[in-house]
Amino acid sequence: MPDVAPGGDQETVARAALAEISPPGTVGALLERTAQEDGVAQLSFASTLSGYPGWHWSVSVAEVPGEEPTVMEAELMPGDGALLAPDWVPWAERLEDYRAAQAAIAAEAAEHDGDDVDDDGDDHDDDDFEDIDEDELPGVAASGVDEQAQPEDETADDGPEQPDEA
């Protein structure tokens, strides 16, 4: 149950409850407040969740005389038309749109062709690696891994170490 200062109103209680179940910034303006029987009110808030156009937050708040408002239920609800699929587009039209998008990408790539590409065809700068001397790198030898850089074999157990006697 959200902590609400004494005398908190229904909207404050509803927003506190939504803050517990939704990411920050996903609850918008109060859209509607509907009083129902027995001291229950239904509050509806705009949803700003991406991917949920037309949805709204719904919170049921009960208010008993002499008591603080209490949240009964909080949920994300679809609005009118939120669950309807977009208009159907024939496959041939979708294919035309796809081909046009691919042509635009290819044209843009052709404009920038060769801007960031080296002689060897890759798009990174090899000049940074030309001046590195492998003999100067710790743990690397011309044959691969430097024997001296390997950790000692820890499997040999010579027994417990004895303190030096003076």
Buried (B, 14 or more C-beta within 10 A) or exposed (E): EBEBEEEBEBBBBBBBBBBEEBEEEBBEEBBEEEEEEEBBBBBBBBBBBEEBEEBBBBBBBBBEEEEBBBBEEBEBEBBEEEEEEEEEEEEEEEEEEEEEEEEEEEEEEEEEEEEEEEEEEEEEEEEEEEEEEEEEEEEBEEEEEBEEEEEEEEEEEEEEEEEEEE
